Each structure stands twice: as structure tokens, then as C-alpha cells.
């Protein structure tokens, strides 16, 4: 078995894993298998996939520490089955639940759930419903879900969707990228991020990371998470955009440090399994 942070050369095995959600849709993911019982789960954002940055780079960062990582596509995205739906926040948290239960069934110790952008909302919603993952990382998630709609759907989006029942979102060439139904818009507006934040158990450690030059979600949203999540750390990355384009190493370092510092506090991680690793010193310095 590979030890976390072992100095020995560990060979990663990439495995394509298919997990069925509660709607009988197959969710496809890539497991970065290091042989560790510990596992982190990484969630992508809006109309993204498991193969985009920073998901791949974050998985690789844990890989270097000997920790297995799983990045997957939500239903209707990437390789997973299902139809893409605007909104869908609760459904995506349900998808994450299916993934967590799958790996718990395989006796894996899930030490963290990490979400980028809309995936950040998914991991926070998950944490507000369940108290079985004690470390949560929200990267550039949106606090106020009523903001950002006009930028995608236009100033008259409420009038148009009432008249037609839907709005087709087009790219610059006029091609339809996706359809927003009234139902899916109402789903977004009905998702109460504020209540979810306050419902997260104080034993759950939450990190919010946000860039000052995020062009999609304002950095002010990160400040709101800091106000209302009971056990919270806020990390602002000066100059970073929404995708952390030029800040991948810094992002990975911030997330890795937060998760590694919390490992001993998780019931499913034993000190014996970490004994003798370079992680020992990292964690002790933060206790």
C-alpha cells in the first residue's frame, strides 16, 4: 500500500469509473489511483467537465502526495449521461452523493470534497445536508445566485421566459449552446445558498478560495461565505481569474495545504497510516 507523502516513487494508475446516480444516469469519472485508502473528490463548474483546469491539476497535486483523487462529470456534462440543465444545483449535489456513497461502499476514506465554480456550490450544498465529509473546499463558488443571470440571459430574461417558457443561449456566431427553461431558472432562484451555509455543521472545515480578478463571480461573494459558514477559512488570490489561468500552482498549494492540515482530524484517517511520511511534519506544524 502506498503511504501518503511517501518518498518512494509511487506509480499512479488512471481508472475510468462509472457510477449510477439516483436518476439511473451513468456518471463518468477518472480515478487517480495511488493505492491510498484516502481519497479526495473533485467537482467541475458550469458547462465544464472533469478534464478542464483546475480539476486535472488539483488531482495531480494530490497524486504527488500519494493521495488518490477522483474527478467526474455531473449528469449532462462531459462524458456523463443525462441532459444539461441550467440551475440543477440540488441535482448536482445528489450526483456528488452518489459518488461519495460509491467510494464509501468500497471502504475509501473520503478526506475532502473540492468544487470549482458551480461545483463549489455543489460541495457546500452537500455539506449542508450531510455531515460525513469533514473537509470542504469551495473554489470561486457563487454566493448570490440571483446575480449573473442577466449577463447570460439578457436584461429582459424574466419577461422573455414568461412569454416563451424558455430562453436559448447562443454563442457569438448565433449557434444555440443550451436552453434555459422556466423550471430550471426557478430552480436556480430557489436555491438558498445563505441557508445552506448556515446549516453546515461547525465540525466541518470549509475553505473558500477566490481570485481578485474573477471575471464571472465577484470576489465579494467569497466574503459572504466567510460571514455565514461556521468553521471557515478565506483565501483571496491576488490577480487570479475565474479559472486561475496563471495561478494553478498557487491554487493547488493552497488547497493541498488546507486538506493535508486536516487529515489527522478525520476519524477515518489513522496516524499509523501516515507514520513516517513527509505529511507528518506538515500536519504537526499546523496543529
Beta strands, then each sheet from edge to edge (+ up, - down):
strand 1: 13-20
strand 2: 26-33
strand 3: 38-43
strand 4: 68-72
strand 5: 109-116
strand 6: 135-139
strand 7: 166-170
strand 8: 176-181
strand 9: 205-211
strand 10: 232-237
sheet 1: 1+ 2- 4+ 3+ 5+ 6+ 9+ 10+
sheet 2: 7+ 8-
end
